[in-house]
Amino acid sequence: MNWPNGAQATVVLLAASFCLCERALSRHCEFFRGLEVAIALLQWLPLACLAVWYGTFMLRTWRLNCLLVIGLLLTAFRACFAGDAVEPSTDFYILLAGATLGRGAKVLLNNEDSNQCNNCREQTRASQADFRKFLIGLIGVLALSSWWHWNDADSFYRGPRWTGFWNDPNVYGMLMAAGLVLAIGLLAQSGRGKLGRRRFLPILLVVLAGMMGLGLVCSYSRGAWLGTTVGLLYLARAYRKFKWRYVLPGIAVLAAAAFFFWSATPDNAPWYVKRMDFGRPSAQHRVAAWRGALEMMRDHPFGVGWNRAEEIYRNNYSPPEDGGAAITTNDYLMLGTQLGWPGLICFSAYAALCFRNRPHLVATDMRRLHLKSAESQPPHVGCYGSTGETPGGTPDETPALRCACRAGALAMLVGFWFDGGLFTLPTAAVFWILLELGAVRGGVFTGVLHEVALFAGAPSAGCATADQTKHAAGIENGLALAHISLFRGLREKLGRFCW
């Protein structure tokens, strides 16, 4: 085992576990309660430390899309001084802490540099093993917390829905959704490769997935249910199992059920039946909040500042009775109302770029062409061959693991629209970790270069022979010259238009 890399994966897992269990620790441990008070008193110093850490990690993994995160954090910093605010908001703490933890996980797990050719045999195997073990450890932490419930007297929710370590069933459901999708993604990956001495892993993942699946059902979080469905459909598409003839009947059944229960449940109906009624205030208040938030974004395009959106919505946009807090359940609209359109666009664009091209698992047609062209080539000596294997015949697991991370992050992105969670420490930490670990490696045009090079017969990563190296370099140089010519043409047209 590579002890330094194993220690780094352990550090990331401990940091994620601390964020997940932060509420339980602060409730039942005097030391952590005092630590939170000390951090709150320091105000700007913890933010400066987090900014320094994030800048360090970002320089280690610099890509052009990092500019979008910088824009998001700058708009968040500017929102701290909107109105009469003179101190940072807790939401800003959580946003910066989550982004820092995700970027740190990307650096410490060597996820960004796992395809380099230095000591390829040992480094590749160690990086894949640490990546996989971290994900299994994260699934284990989520599964263990799924059946562990606290009965706090000061919890704002005391209903029958499961909440786990947290006092919000929607946060609990979203974490169970991410863990369940991630476990199923690892199950699909283990079913495609050679298990070897890991034959017990599928059994373990099935047990953990069953625990989180039960917790997801008992959370009765409709946003988490929808997010789980979207994440599983993403996995099905990645493994070429997605069929519209199976999806459309399910959509028709759900639409019929929503129409059947719409405003049709009496007040004495069981609570779980009322959850199926989208005509009740719990759903209608959110729709009214979406409309009010869009109007607020129209009136305040650069945001109203932290912690002011709910108050302005209550006072100026006529929400339904007892429905003012519903605006906080949509993180996208909270970003738009608090940080303005720039913050919302930066976050949405960065998240979209992490999903900007197809998972490598679905490029089977191009890979077949590449395999045919590789039959006549000498054997590869780089770190990844044309068959998607590391030296020594070990299957390349990194694309499948990244695909599972993207599916979990996608499930949470869907849940953010309905239930919030981007400004809650447990969900924010898990989301940013999965998003960064699942992000496609490289800059904006790297995915295009990879697909074109793969189609043309060049190795996907790491070079084998001198001819293949020159061939791949020629393709990349040609595309770079095409981009330069395009930009020059646009510049000349813009100059003629201005004159």
C-alpha positions, 0 to 999 in steps of 0.5 A: 500500500502506498502509505503517503497517498493512503494518509492523504485519502484518510485526511480527506475522508476525516474532513468530510466526516467532520462536516457530515457530523458537525451538528452532532459534534456541536450538540454533544461535545463541549470542545467543538461547541467552543471551537465554533464560538471561537471561529465566529468571534474571529470573523474574517480571519477564518475566511482569509485562511480558507481563501489562502488554502483554496488559492493554493489548491487551485494553483495546483489544479489550474484550469480556465474554468477556475475563473468561474469559481473565482467570479462566484467567490468574488460576488459572494465576498461583495455581497457581504457588504451589501446593505448594512452588513459589516460581518461575513455571513454563515452562508459565505463560510459554508460556500467557501469551505465546501469549495476549498474541501472539494478542491483539496480532495482533488489535489490530495487524491491525485485525481488531476494528475493520475494520468501522468507517466511518472512511475506509471505502474505504481502511481496509477495503481495507487491513485486508483486504489486510493480514489476507490477506497475514499469513495467506499469510505464516504459511502460507509460514513453515509450508510452508518449515519442513515440509521443513527437518529438523534432525538434533540429537544431543540430540533425544529422538525419533530415529525415522523420523517427520518432525519439521521444526524441532522434536523432536516429530513430534506438534508438527510434525503439528499445525502442518502440520494448521493450515497445511493447513486454513488454506491450503484455507480461503484457496483456498476464499475465493479461488475465491468472489471476484474474483481480479483481479491475484491469479490466481497466488495459488491456484497458490501456495496449492496448492503450499504446501498440497501441501508441508504435506500431505506433511509431515502424512502423514509425521508419522504423528500420528493426532491431527493427522490427526483434527484436519485432518479436523474442520477441513476438515469445518468449512470444508465446512459453512461453504461449504454443501458438508457432506453426511452421505452423504459423511461417514458412509461415511468414518466407517464405513471408519475404524471398520472399519480400527480394528477390523481392526488392533486388537491384530492387528499382530505385533511384527515388523510395520513401524512405520507399520502399528503406528501403526494398532493402537490396542491397543498401549501408545502408545494404551492408555497415553493412555486410562489417563492420561485415567481417572487424570486425571479421578480426580485432578480429582475429588480435587483440584478446584482443581488440584495446581499446575504441573509436579506432575500427572505426579508425582502420577499416577505415585505415587498413581494406578497408571499402566501401566508406562512410561505415566506421561508419557502424562498430558502428552499431553492439554492439557485434562486437564493444565489440569484437573489443574494449574489445577483445574476453574476453569481448564479451564472458563474455557479451554473456555468462551472457545474455545467462544465464539469458535465461538458462532454460525454462520459468516456464509458460511452465512447465504445464506437470510437474505442472499437475503431481505436482497438482495430487500429491498435492491433497493428501497433507495437505494445504501449509503454505509457501509463494508459493503453488503448484498451483502457488498461494500466500496465500489467493488465489492470483495468483503468477504473478512473473514468468509471469512478469519476462517472459515479461521482458526477452522477452523485453530484447531479442528484444533489444538483437536482435536489438543490432546486427543490430543497436547498442544501448548498448553504448547509455544511454536510450537503455542501461538503459532499457536493463539492467533493463529488463535483470536483472529483467527477469533473472531466480532466483538462481545460475547456477543449481537452474533452474535444481533443481527447475524442478527436485523438481517440477517433484518429487512432492516437493514445488517450493518455500517455504515449507509447511509440514515437509515431503515435506521439507525433500523430497525437501532437499533430492533431493537437497542434492542428486544433490549436492553429484552428482555434487561433485562426478562428479568434483572429477572424473574430477579432478582425470582424469585430474591428471592422464593425467598431470602425 
